[in-house]
Amino acid sequence: MDKKQVNSRNLVLDTIYRQTTNKVPRGELVLDDDIIKNNLQSKTVGFDERYEFINKFGLDIISLSPKYSKVEDFSIDCTELDLNKWTKNTSLFTFVLLDGAFEFGLRSIGFAEFLSMIMNDPEETKEFISKVEKLNIETAAKLADYGVDGIIIADDIAFRNGLMLHPESFRELFLPSLENQVKAISERQMIPFFHSDGNYLAVIDDIINSGFKGIHCIDKKCDVTLRALKPYADKICLWGHLDVDDLNLSDDPIVMNRLIKDISDNTEFNGFILGTNSGLFTGMDVNKLNNMYKNVDIINMK
């Protein structure tokens, strides 16, 4: 086990529960294979390469995405995630990313078709949501047996300016299922997180009250800022905040100091996980990101 990672699992847990920590944890929702290949000059990406990349950039979280079969099968394949290696051979906090019913519907049925179903056929929508809920609860139970630390329910429910559906439709159709999934995840001693792009502020209270311990994606371009989330910062762990523009401007000390001050003023570096909103993909300057990570550490330790 890498000594540099020896406290990562506890660090993330302490952060989620707002205990005193000696650093801000780092985590990325996605680590694209190509960015790892380019950075390590590797032809393939398996557990060893991914773990080397994580250690190189001091990440405390590994977020794993299973494979989904055709929608009619409603099945998830986790066999290629190397779960035993991540949970037993590292001290990283291990998340697995599962599609929520809204995300599953958008991806498998189609954007226009799924939104039409929500508006015009609530009973069919509820049946679909129930199937996804059952799939996620069954999958979460299996993941718990591997020692997975947390589940991220990914539901991109929002555009830049607000929800893709009426807030009441979200509360009536989707929220009860999310509450059931959160309960099942928590009963298995795993941590439930929620992810959505866009501006989800209209239902942030519902997300928190359903029992999620954290939320990923704090996109200031969508007016989801740390300042907007400050009233909730003692109720839910905040993860994300950085975007490509931040990386591109990170050489400017004024921009860097402003960004770090924003984090400090609105979270006091408590209950906050540093990372990008998107995950890491080809074209992003990971060395600039690493400098941002280090600058946050320096300021936080003063």
C-alpha positions in Angstrom: 0.0 0.0 0.0 1.4 3.4 -1.0 2.2 5.4 2.2 1.2 8.7 0.5 -2.3 7.3 0.3 -2.4 5.7 3.7 -4.9 8.2 5.2 -7.0 8.9 2.1 -10.1 6.9 3.1 -10.2 8.4 6.6 -9.4 11.9 5.2 -12.5 11.7 2.9 -14.7 10.3 5.7 -13.6 13.0 8.1 -14.2 15.6 5.5 -17.7 14.3 4.8 -18.5 14.4 8.5 -16.8 17.7 9.0 -14.1 16.5 11.3 -10.8 18.4 11.5 -8.4 17.4 8.8 -4.9 18.4 7.9 -5.6 18.9 4.2 -8.3 19.3 1.6 -9.0 15.9 -0.1 -8.7 15.7 -3.9 -10.9 13.7 -6.1 -12.0 13.5 -9.8 -15.3 12.0 -11.0 -13.7 10.6 -14.2 -10.1 9.7 -15.1 -10.2 9.3 -18.9 -7.9 6.5 -20.2 -6.4 8.8 -22.8 -5.3 11.4 -20.3 -3.6 8.7 -18.3 -1.9 7.2 -21.4 -0.6 10.6 -22.4 0.7 11.6 -19.0 2.4 8.3 -18.2 3.4 7.5 -21.8 1.6 4.2 -21.5 0.0 2.2 -24.3 -2.6 0.6 -22.0 -4.5 1.6 -18.9 -5.2 -0.9 -16.2 -5.2 -0.9 -12.4 -1.5 -0.2 -12.1 -1.4 2.7 -14.5 -4.6 4.3 -13.0 -3.1 3.9 -9.5 0.2 5.4 -10.6 -1.6 8.4 -12.0 -3.6 8.8 -8.9 -0.5 8.7 -6.7 1.3 11.1 -9.0 -1.4 13.8 -8.5 -2.1 13.0 -4.9 -5.8 12.0 -5.4 -7.7 10.6 -2.4 -10.6 9.2 -4.4 -11.1 6.6 -7.1 -14.5 6.9 -8.9 -15.3 3.8 -11.0 -18.0 3.6 -13.7 -19.5 0.2 -14.6 -20.8 -0.9 -18.0 -24.4 -0.8 -18.8 -26.1 -3.3 -21.1 -29.1 -2.6 -23.4 -31.9 -0.8 -21.6 -34.3 -3.7 -21.9 -31.9 -5.9 -19.9 -31.6 -3.4 -17.0 -28.3 -4.8 -16.0 -24.9 -3.5 -14.8 -21.5 -5.1 -15.3 -19.0 -4.4 -12.6 -16.6 -7.2 -13.4 -13.9 -5.0 -15.0 -13.7 -2.5 -12.2 -10.9 -4.3 -10.2 -12.9 -3.7 -7.1 -10.9 -6.0 -4.8 -7.7 -4.3 -5.8 -9.1 -0.8 -5.1 -10.7 -1.6 -1.8 -8.2 -4.1 -0.5 -4.8 -3.0 -1.9 -5.2 0.8 -1.6 -6.5 3.1 1.1 -8.3 5.3 -1.4 -11.9 6.2 -0.9 -13.7 4.1 -3.5 -16.8 5.4 -5.2 -18.9 3.7 -7.8 -20.9 5.8 -10.2 -24.5 4.6 -10.9 -27.0 6.2 -13.2 -30.1 7.5 -11.5 -33.4 7.0 -13.2 -33.4 10.4 -14.9 -29.9 9.9 -16.3 -30.7 6.3 -17.3 -33.8 7.4 -19.1 -32.0 10.2 -21.0 -29.3 7.8 -22.1 -31.3 4.8 -23.0 -34.7 6.2 -24.2 -33.5 9.5 -25.6 -33.8 13.1 -24.4 -37.1 14.2 -26.2 -38.7 10.8 -25.8 -38.0 10.5 -22.1 -39.1 14.0 -21.2 -42.3 13.4 -23.2 -42.9 10.2 -21.2 -42.4 12.2 -18.0 -45.0 14.8 -19.0 -47.5 12.5 -20.7 -47.4 9.1 -19.0 -46.6 9.3 -15.3 -47.5 5.7 -14.7 -45.1 4.4 -17.3 -42.5 6.8 -15.9 -43.0 5.4 -12.4 -42.6 1.9 -13.7 -39.4 2.8 -15.4 -38.0 4.6 -12.3 -38.9 1.5 -10.2 -36.9 -0.8 -12.4 -33.8 1.5 -12.2 -34.3 1.8 -8.4 -34.3 -2.0 -8.1 -31.2 -2.3 -10.3 -29.3 0.2 -8.3 -30.3 -1.2 -4.9 -29.3 -4.7 -6.0 -26.0 -3.4 -7.5 -25.2 -1.4 -4.3 -25.6 -4.5 -2.2 -23.1 -6.4 -4.3 -20.7 -3.4 -4.2 -20.9 -3.3 -0.4 -19.7 -6.9 -0.3 -16.5 -5.7 -2.1 -15.9 -3.0 0.5 -16.9 -0.1 -1.7 -17.0 3.1 0.4 -19.6 5.1 -1.5 -22.1 5.3 -4.3 -22.6 8.3 -6.5 -26.1 8.5 -8.1 -25.6 10.5 -11.3 -28.7 12.3 -12.5 -28.1 15.2 -14.8 -31.4 16.8 -14.0 -30.5 20.4 -14.9 -29.7 22.8 -17.7 -27.5 25.8 -17.3 -30.5 27.9 -16.1 -32.5 25.4 -14.1 -34.1 21.9 -14.1 -35.0 20.0 -17.2 -38.3 19.2 -15.6 -40.6 21.0 -13.2 -39.4 20.8 -9.6 -42.8 19.3 -8.6 -42.4 16.5 -11.2 -38.9 15.8 -9.8 -40.3 15.6 -6.3 -43.3 13.5 -7.2 -41.7 11.1 -9.6 -38.0 10.8 -8.9 -37.4 11.9 -5.3 -39.1 9.0 -3.5 -37.0 6.5 -5.5 -33.8 8.5 -4.7 -34.8 8.4 -1.0 -35.2 4.6 -1.2 -31.8 4.2 -2.9 -30.1 6.5 -0.3 -31.6 4.4 2.5 -30.4 1.1 1.0 -26.9 2.5 0.4 -26.7 3.9 3.9 -27.9 0.6 5.4 -25.0 -1.1 3.7 -22.6 1.3 5.5 -21.8 3.2 2.3 -21.8 6.9 1.7 -24.4 8.3 -0.8 -23.5 11.2 -3.1 -25.5 12.9 -5.8 -24.2 14.3 -9.1 -25.8 16.6 -11.5 -24.5 19.1 -14.0 -26.3 22.4 -14.4 -28.3 24.5 -12.0 -30.0 22.2 -9.5 -30.6 24.8 -6.8 -34.4 24.6 -7.1 -34.2 21.1 -5.5 -31.1 21.3 -3.3 -33.2 21.1 -0.2 -34.8 18.0 -1.4 -31.5 16.4 -2.3 -30.2 17.1 1.2 -33.3 16.0 3.0 -33.4 12.7 1.1 -30.2 11.8 2.9 -27.4 12.4 0.5 -24.1 13.1 2.3 -22.4 15.0 -0.6 -23.0 16.5 -4.0 -20.6 16.7 -6.9 -20.5 19.5 -9.5 -20.4 23.2 -8.4 -20.6 24.9 -11.7 -20.3 28.7 -11.4 -21.2 29.1 -15.1 -24.6 27.8 -14.1 -24.8 30.1 -11.1 -24.2 27.2 -8.8 -21.4 28.9 -6.8 -19.9 28.1 -3.5 -21.5 31.3 -2.2 -24.9 30.1 -3.3 -24.2 26.8 -1.6 -22.8 28.3 1.6 -26.1 28.1 3.5 -26.0 24.3 2.9 -22.3 23.8 3.6 -22.9 22.4 7.1 -25.5 19.9 5.8 -23.9 18.4 2.7 -20.3 17.8 1.6 -19.4 19.9 -1.5 -17.2 18.4 -4.2 -15.9 20.0 -7.4 -15.7 23.7 -8.2 -12.8 23.8 -10.7 -13.4 24.1 -14.5 -11.3 24.4 -17.6 -11.2 28.2 -17.4 -9.7 27.9 -13.9 -6.9 25.7 -15.3 -6.2 28.0 -18.2 -5.9 31.0 -15.9 -4.1 29.3 -13.1 -0.8 30.9 -14.0 -2.2 34.2 -12.9 -1.6 34.6 -9.1 -4.6 37.1 -8.8 -7.0 34.5 -10.3 -5.5 31.8 -8.2 -5.8 33.8 -5.0 -9.4 34.8 -5.8 -10.3 31.2 -6.4 -8.8 29.9 -3.2 -10.3 32.8 -1.2 -13.7 31.8 -2.7 -13.3 28.3 -1.3 -12.0 29.6 2.1 -14.7 32.2 2.5 -17.6 29.8 1.7 -16.4 26.5 3.1 -13.5 27.3 5.5 -12.0 24.3 3.8 -14.4 22.2 5.9 -16.7 19.6 4.3 -15.2 20.3 0.9 -13.5 18.0 -1.7 -11.4 19.7 -4.3 -11.7 18.6 -7.9 -13.0 19.5 -11.3 -16.7 19.5 -12.2 -16.2 17.3 -15.3 -13.4 14.9 -14.4 -10.2 14.7 -16.3 -10.2 14.3 -20.1 -7.8 14.7 -23.0 -6.9 18.3 -23.6 -6.9 19.4 -20.0 -3.6 20.5 -18.5 -3.2 18.2 -15.5 0.1 19.8 -14.5 -1.8 23.1 -14.1 -4.4 21.3 -12.1 -1.7 19.8 -9.9 -0.4 23.3 -9.2 -3.8 24.4 -8.2 -4.1 21.4 -5.9 -0.8 22.3 -4.3 -1.7 26.0 -3.9 -4.9 25.1 -2.0 -2.8 22.9 0.3 -0.4 25.8 1.0 -3.1 28.3 1.8 -5.0 25.8 3.9 -2.0 25.0 6.0 -1.3 28.6 6.9 
